[in-house]
Amino acid sequence: MSGRGWVVGLAWTGLTASAFGQNASAGPHFDSGRLRFGTDTFAAYVINGTDTSLNGYVITSLETNGARLTRTYSEVGQIISTEDTIVDRRDDFRPLAHSTHSPYYVAWIAFDSAAVTGWQRLPNGDSVVVRVALPFPMYNAASFDLIVRASPLQDRFEVSLPGFRTGPNSIVTMRGRVTGAEAVDGHDCWVFKGDNANTPVTFWIDKQSAALRRQLIQFRVDMFHLLTAVPPTLVFITPAEQAGLVIGPTSLRHPNFGFSAPLPHGLTSDTALQRQSLRGIAGHPNLYAWVLADSARASIIIIEVYKGFPGTLRALQRFALELSSGFKTNPSWEMLVDSTYWEEGRREALLTAHARNGNYVSSRCVPSPENRRPLLLVCMQTVSPDQHAFDRVRTGLVVAGPPSQKP
C-alpha cells in the first residue's frame, strides 16, 4: 500500500528466484491478472499504546492502460491529505514513474534500468535533484503489496527483496513470508508478515480475489498504523450547521455546536477569504471554517470546527502538531507559543507565531465537554499586526455541552 503520511513509500523491490523456490533461470512469478481492478476504500487508524483513533480514510484505485498499471493512492487525514500516483509495467511490475503530493512534501521520480531520477521539494521550499544508481532488477517501493498479491501465495511462501525506499532515497533489504491464514470480515485471507528496513508490516490478502483486506505497520513498540477494508462511518458537518453561525454586534455564537466568543467592533463575514480557507480543508467533511475581517483585511478571525474529535490528549497533541508544522518549517515565521494542556479544568492548545512582515497569528483550540456527541474541537485563530489585539476573543471562547434536558 503506497502513500505518504504514516505510510512513507513502502520500498520493496526486486524478487529473487530462490525466494519463489525456483531455479535462477525461471525468474520471479507474478501475474497482474490475479489483481482486482477498480477502487477500494480503507479506514486508517493510529494505535498509540492503548489509544486507538481514526486518522482518516484511504482511497486507492488500480487501473490498466495496455502495458501499464496505474495506481492512485489518496489518504484523507483528519487534518491533511496526500496523494500518490504510481505507474508500473503490467507484465513484470518494473517501475516507470511515481509522483507524490502533500502540503509538506512534493516529489516526482522516474525509473529506468540503471537509475532513479527526478526531484523533490523539501519542507523549507527548496527543491533538490534525485538521482540514485540502482541495481537490476528494480521495482517501485510503493508497489510491494501489489507484487505480493500478484504472486502465487501459499503456506511458507517467502521473499527476500532489495529495494529502493523513497524519501531517504536509499536501498534497503526487506523480507517476508506467509505465516498462516485468518478470516477478515468473513473473507479467508493469507497472512503475510515481513519487515521494511526493520519496520514490521503485515498484510491480510484475500485468497480468492487477492484483495488487500487489512494492513498493519509497526513504527515503534507501542505505535501502529492500521488500514481496514471496512470504511468508517464518516461524521459530516451538515449544510444547516455550516449556516448556523450567528454574528451579533458584540459577540458570535453557534447554537448547534454550543460555542460562543466576544467579537470586537468592525469585523464582518468575508466570503472571499472564507472560500479560500475552505479550499484548504477540501476533502474533510468533518471540518468547517468561518472567516471574519475588517474592511482593510488587516485583522482577521477564523473559527474552525472539527466534528468527531476523538477527545484524547494524543488527538489534541496531533492536531496541534499539524497546526504548527507549517510555521515551524518556514524560516519567515518565529514560533512564540506552542503549548498543549490536558488537565482537569483546562484542556486547550495554544499557538502564536510572528511573521517577518509584522503580523501575529494566534490560535486557541478548545474541545467540547465529553457529554456532547459527537465531540467537537473549536479553534479561534486571529491574525493582526498587534500581538494582543484579540486576546479577549480567544480567551473568551467557550464551548458548552448540550442543553440540559428538563423532565
VOGU-3710 file (C-alpha; in Angstrom, 3 decimals, decimal comma):
1> msgrgwvvgl> 0,000/0,000/0,000  1,577/3,218/-1,151  1,158/6,726/0,201  2,707/9,434/2,283  1,841/10,416/5,839  2,185/7,298/8,025  2,863/5,062/5,055  6,011/6,598/3,585  6,957/4,791/0,373  6,972/1,082/1,165
11> awtgltasaf> 10,218/0,137/-0,560  10,099/-3,473/-1,603  11,902/-4,064/-4,837  13,412/-6,953/-6,793  12,452/-10,616/-6,496  14,993/-13,414/-6,206  14,455/-16,778/-7,858  15,244/-18,589/-4,621  12,547/-16,647/-2,827  9,972/-18,345/-5,008
21> gqnasagphf> 11,563/-21,744/-4,711  12,617/-21,748/-8,397  15,891/-22,059/-10,215  17,718/-18,960/-11,362  16,589/-19,274/-14,962  12,893/-19,409/-14,105  12,716/-15,870/-12,740  10,014/-14,413/-10,467  6,401/-15,423/-10,964  3,808/-12,715/-10,607
31> dsgrlrfgtd> 0,685/-12,274/-12,626  -1,181/-8,969/-12,701  -4,242/-10,950/-13,782  -4,602/-12,011/-10,145  -5,304/-8,409/-9,138  -8,722/-6,813/-8,937  -9,007/-3,503/-10,778  -11,151/-0,663/-9,501  -11,419/1,415/-6,325  -11,160/0,391/-2,662
41> tfaayvingt> -11,755/2,457/0,478  -9,966/1,848/3,782  -10,280/3,296/7,255  -6,906/4,496/8,586  -6,266/4,219/12,335  -3,348/5,181/14,556  -2,728/2,868/17,521  -0,547/4,589/20,112  -0,249/2,476/23,238  -3,803/1,943/24,452
51> dtslngyvit> -5,129/4,870/22,387  -6,717/3,965/19,042  -8,012/6,851/16,946  -9,374/7,226/13,441  -6,806/9,169/11,418  -8,901/9,433/8,257  -9,536/7,245/5,263  -7,671/5,953/2,217  -8,985/5,660/-1,340  -6,888/3,567/-3,716
61> sletngarlt> -7,624/2,958/-7,383  -5,911/0,445/-9,700  -6,334/0,742/-13,471  -4,683/-0,716/-16,555  -3,923/1,025/-19,821  -2,459/-1,509/-22,209  1,040/-2,307/-20,979  0,801/-0,057/-17,896  -0,590/-0,378/-14,392  -1,553/2,920/-12,754
71> rtysevgqii> -2,434/3,192/-9,106  -3,582/6,349/-7,319  -3,468/6,439/-3,543  -5,224/9,230/-1,636  -5,018/9,450/2,138  -7,505/11,958/3,544  -6,476/12,550/7,152  -8,286/14,484/9,824  -6,027/17,465/9,115  -4,076/16,994/5,874
81> stedtivdrr> -4,399/14,983/2,670  -1,794/13,277/0,495  -1,904/11,735/-2,953  0,396/9,392/-4,867  0,309/8,194/-8,473  2,359/5,074/-9,265  2,915/3,691/-12,772  4,439/0,231/-13,385  4,749/-2,095/-16,337  1,879/-4,565/-16,308
91> ddfrplahst> 3,830/-7,631/-17,440  6,712/-7,619/-14,951  5,992/-4,770/-12,454  9,122/-2,849/-13,448  8,569/0,769/-12,308  8,055/3,650/-14,696  7,104/6,733/-12,636  5,914/7,885/-9,211  4,617/11,272/-8,088  3,574/12,264/-4,584
101> hspyyvawia> 1,961/15,417/-3,251  1,120/16,667/0,232  1,151/20,081/1,948  4,687/19,362/3,201  6,222/17,079/0,577  6,130/17,042/-3,235  8,172/14,709/-5,426  8,371/13,214/-8,897  10,690/10,389/-9,930  11,159/8,195/-12,988
111> fdsaavtgwq> 12,823/4,798/-13,216  14,993/3,223/-15,873  17,107/0,089/-15,746  20,104/1,864/-14,222  18,863/4,730/-12,031  16,001/6,630/-10,488  15,912/10,318/-11,403  13,668/13,237/-10,555  13,210/15,910/-7,908  11,662/16,509/-4,525
121> rlpngdsvvv> 10,629/19,681/-2,738  11,745/19,934/0,875  9,604/21,343/3,724  11,514/24,649/3,587  10,514/25,102/-0,072  13,868/24,163/-1,605  13,928/21,676/-4,486  16,627/19,038/-4,818  17,558/16,707/-7,651  17,120/12,980/-7,087
131> rvalpfpmyn> 19,496/10,670/-8,920  20,402/7,287/-7,466  22,071/4,420/-9,289  20,067/1,210/-8,951  20,928/-2,460/-9,172  18,991/-4,500/-11,695  16,221/-5,598/-11,466  14,364/-2,926/-9,507  10,729/-2,383/-8,525  8,846/0,597/-7,118
141> aasfdlivra> 8,817/0,627/-3,346  5,170/1,650/-3,246  4,095/-1,399/-5,273  5,175/-4,008/-2,740  1,676/-5,130/-1,766  0,743/-5,451/-5,465  3,798/-7,627/-6,124  2,973/-9,896/-3,180  -0,718/-10,071/-4,115  0,189/-10,947/-7,710
151> splqdrfevs> 2,446/-13,789/-6,509  1,468/-17,463/-6,097  0,790/-17,262/-2,361  0,747/-20,480/-0,374  1,859/-21,815/3,007  5,512/-20,967/3,779  5,821/-18,692/0,725  8,850/-16,404/1,286  10,513/-13,413/-0,345  13,768/-11,542/0,272
161> lpgfrtgpns> 13,873/-8,267/-1,611  16,440/-5,487/-2,097  14,518/-2,281/-2,538  14,634/1,457/-3,130  12,988/3,441/-0,360  11,636/6,837/-1,366  12,082/9,844/0,898  15,510/8,898/2,242  16,296/7,597/-1,289  18,136/4,551/-0,035
171> ivtmrgrvtg> 18,381/0,869/-0,937  17,357/-1,487/1,863  16,711/-5,191/2,416  13,169/-6,420/3,016  11,866/-9,852/3,798  8,529/-11,518/4,355  6,632/-14,786/4,340  3,164/-16,268/4,598  2,678/-17,239/8,244  -0,808/-18,719/8,044
181> aeavdghdcw> -4,417/-17,860/7,266  -7,113/-15,846/9,065  -10,646/-14,688/8,360  -11,094/-10,909/7,944  -14,691/-9,674/7,770  -15,779/-13,100/6,522  -13,020/-13,403/3,893  -10,417/-16,186/4,079  -7,019/-14,456/3,880  -3,356/-15,297/3,711
191> vfkgdnantp> -1,369/-13,580/6,477  1,896/-12,219/5,106  4,368/-10,845/7,670  7,594/-9,060/6,870  9,758/-6,061/7,631  10,623/-2,976/5,648  14,099/-1,828/6,696  13,384/-3,148/10,223  9,830/-1,765/10,199  7,425/-4,694/10,720
201> vtfwidkqsa> 4,469/-4,895/8,316  1,605/-7,389/7,951  -0,768/-7,864/5,010  -4,026/-9,833/5,093  -4,633/-10,863/1,445  -7,901/-12,405/0,227  -7,262/-15,951/-1,015  -9,925/-15,696/-3,729  -9,574/-12,147/-5,080  -6,028/-11,190/-3,933
211> alrrqliqfr> -7,597/-8,017/-2,456  -5,856/-6,347/0,462  -8,269/-6,711/3,391  -6,086/-5,291/6,171  -2,611/-3,806/6,653  -0,642/-3,140/9,842  2,657/-1,244/10,071  4,551/-1,053/13,358  6,647/2,094/13,768  7,525/1,608/17,447
221> vdmfhlltav> 6,894/-0,983/20,105  3,642/0,805/21,007  2,772/2,617/17,772  0,984/1,164/14,726  -0,754/2,342/11,560  -3,750/0,174/10,654  -5,782/0,051/7,449  -9,020/-1,900/7,395  -11,193/-2,640/4,386  -14,289/-1,502/6,267
231> pptlvfitpa> -14,796/2,245/5,658  -15,502/4,364/8,745  -18,817/5,968/9,491  -17,893/9,489/8,478  -19,042/12,469/10,502  -20,245/15,285/8,250  -20,863/18,917/9,081  -24,312/19,489/7,605  -25,356/22,495/5,496  -27,557/23,649/8,378
241> eqaglvigpt> -24,564/23,554/10,729  -22,452/25,426/8,179  -25,088/28,187/8,104  -25,576/28,179/11,876  -23,053/30,830/12,974  -24,833/33,852/14,474  -22,845/37,113/14,358  -24,030/39,901/16,638  -22,700/43,406/17,244  -20,508/42,339/20,194
251> slrhpnfgfs> -20,368/38,532/20,072  -20,705/35,445/17,925  -22,251/32,089/18,740  -23,267/28,795/17,190  -26,375/27,336/18,880  -25,999/23,858/17,345  -22,335/23,476/18,257  -22,646/25,321/21,562  -19,703/27,695/21,261  -19,575/31,461/21,718
261> aplphgltsd> -16,985/34,246/21,866  -16,828/38,037/22,189  -16,473/39,941/18,932  -14,752/43,322/18,510  -16,484/46,062/16,576  -15,846/46,345/12,837  -15,367/42,715/11,830  -17,831/41,076/9,441  -18,035/37,941/7,342  -15,545/37,843/4,476
271> talqrqslrg> -16,880/35,380/1,898  -13,799/35,561/-0,357  -11,387/34,718/2,458  -13,789/32,047/3,697  -13,833/30,346/0,291  -10,043/30,385/0,316  -9,980/28,843/3,793  -12,476/26,154/2,812  -10,344/25,188/-0,191  -7,548/24,435/2,240
281> iaghpnlyaw> -9,673/21,839/4,057  -11,419/20,424/0,993  -11,956/16,684/1,279  -12,507/16,872/5,040  -16,295/16,709/5,516  -15,890/16,923/9,296  -14,110/20,312/9,162  -15,610/23,730/8,512  -14,387/27,312/8,867  -15,868/30,799/9,039
291> vladsarasi> -13,775/33,919/8,357  -14,377/37,475/9,570  -12,251/40,507/8,692  -12,159/44,281/8,941  -12,600/46,433/5,835  -8,860/46,567/5,121  -8,309/42,870/5,958  -5,594/43,959/8,373  -7,296/41,956/11,123  -8,824/38,531/10,552
301> iiievykgfp> -10,631/35,983/12,734  -11,001/32,353/11,627  -13,307/29,992/13,516  -12,808/26,315/12,681  -14,816/23,330/13,925  -13,609/19,731/13,906  -16,656/17,471/14,311  -15,925/13,959/15,564  -12,792/14,930/17,518  -11,522/11,753/19,290
311> gtlralqrfa> -11,413/13,567/22,636  -7,987/12,414/23,865  -4,749/14,139/24,804  -2,910/12,420/21,948  -5,532/13,581/19,459  -5,190/17,185/20,660  -1,392/16,956/20,504  -1,578/15,547/16,985  -3,929/18,356/15,891  -1,649/20,984/17,465
321> lelssgfktn> 1,388/19,465/15,746  -0,258/19,688/12,334  -1,376/23,247/13,083  2,121/24,386/13,988  4,185/22,398/11,481  3,733/24,896/8,639  5,083/27,711/10,799  7,971/25,667/12,212  9,287/24,674/8,786  9,045/28,185/7,310
331> pswemlvdst> 12,000/30,449/8,151  9,768/33,508/7,669  7,955/32,666/10,902  9,078/32,641/14,529  7,196/30,420/16,974  6,427/32,253/20,229  3,865/29,913/21,834  3,243/26,217/21,151  1,575/24,573/24,156  -0,986/21,859/24,849
341> yweegrreal> -2,838/21,376/28,149  -4,961/18,400/29,192  -5,802/18,896/32,833  -8,934/18,997/34,921  -10,499/22,339/34,151  -8,039/23,232/31,384  -7,977/21,473/28,044  -6,669/23,595/25,200  -3,946/24,023/22,583  -2,296/27,435/22,195
351> ltaharngny> -0,172/28,774/19,345  1,356/32,132/18,483  3,672/32,756/15,540  5,270/36,031/14,397  5,880/36,737/10,703  8,759/38,830/9,443  6,197/41,191/7,848  4,990/42,041/11,349  1,739/40,053/11,584  0,957/37,789/14,510
361> vssrcvpspe> -1,061/34,599/14,130  -2,507/33,233/17,371  -4,779/30,262/17,907  -6,659/28,687/20,794  -8,325/25,278/20,298  -10,814/24,011/22,884  -12,527/20,573/22,939  -16,201/20,302/23,798  -17,352/18,717/27,076  -17,464/14,922/26,928
371> nrrplllvcm> -21,261/14,822/27,193  -21,602/16,465/23,756  -21,789/13,860/20,969  -20,153/13,810/18,585  -17,278/15,559/20,306  -16,061/18,855/18,852  -12,807/20,758/18,729  -13,314/24,502/18,185  -10,386/26,720/17,193  -10,296/30,506/17,276
381> qtvspdqhaf> -7,430/31,823/15,136  -6,622/35,528/14,843  -4,323/37,496/12,536  -3,253/41,044/13,407  -0,205/43,335/13,448  -0,932/43,777/17,190  0,002/40,623/19,136  -2,567/41,227/21,878  -5,389/42,805/19,869  -7,587/39,699/20,041
391> drvrtglvva> -6,549/38,193/23,379  -10,067/38,752/24,747  -11,625/36,978/21,749  -9,511/33,833/22,109  -9,669/33,616/25,901  -13,415/34,319/25,737  -14,076/31,290/23,515  -16,408/28,931/25,378  -17,583/25,515/24,162  -20,604/24,303/26,137
401> gppsqkp> -22,150/20,892/26,491  -25,603/20,011/25,152  -28,635/21,807/26,622  -29,886/20,182/29,805  -32,945/18,006/29,382  -35,723/19,097/31,721  -38,205/16,414/32,867
//
